[in-house]
Amino acid sequence: PRFSVKVEKREKNHADLKISSAAVSDSALYYCALRPTVTGKTSALYKNLLQ
């Protein structure tokens, strides 16, 4: 995959986004939510990557 995210167990408010084979067309502002922020259906959005 071109995009991958690494979440450190010790720092729960920190996530690293890695873009492999990045190109100029990939330049943008990327937002990351470590927990669901908009919808009430949290089970559909939340995947615990720390387990």
C-alpha positions as CSV (number, residue, x, y, z in Angstrom):
1,P,0.0,0.0,0.0
2,R,1.2,3.5,-0.7
3,F,-0.1,4.9,2.6
4,S,0.6,3.3,6.0
5,V,0.2,4.5,9.6
6,K,2.2,3.7,12.6
7,V,0.7,4.3,16.1
8,E,3.0,4.1,19.1
9,K,1.6,2.4,22.1
10,R,3.4,4.7,24.5
11,E,2.2,7.9,22.8
12,K,-1.5,7.5,22.1
13,N,-1.8,11.0,20.6
14,H,0.9,10.4,18.0
15,A,0.7,8.7,14.7
16,D,3.2,8.6,11.8
17,L,1.8,8.7,8.2
18,K,4.2,7.2,5.7
19,I,3.6,7.7,1.9
20,S,5.7,5.5,-0.2
21,S,6.6,6.6,-3.8
22,A,5.4,10.1,-3.0
23,A,4.9,12.4,-6.0
24,V,4.3,16.2,-6.3
25,S,0.6,15.4,-7.0
26,D,0.4,13.9,-3.5
27,S,1.0,17.2,-1.8
28,A,-1.9,18.1,0.3
29,L,-3.0,18.7,3.9
30,Y,-3.8,15.3,5.5
31,Y,-6.0,15.0,8.5
32,C,-5.9,12.1,10.9
33,A,-8.5,11.2,13.6
34,L,-7.2,8.7,16.2
35,R,-10.8,8.0,17.2
36,P,-14.2,8.6,15.5
37,T,-15.1,12.3,15.5
38,V,-18.2,12.8,13.4
39,T,-20.7,9.9,13.3
40,G,-22.5,8.1,16.1
41,K,-21.7,4.7,14.5
42,T,-18.4,4.2,16.1
43,S,-18.2,0.5,15.6
44,A,-18.1,1.0,11.8
45,L,-15.2,3.5,12.0
46,Y,-13.0,2.3,14.8
47,K,-10.4,-0.3,14.3
48,N,-8.0,-0.8,17.2
49,L,-4.6,-1.0,15.6
50,L,-2.8,-1.5,18.9
51,Q,-3.9,-5.0,19.5
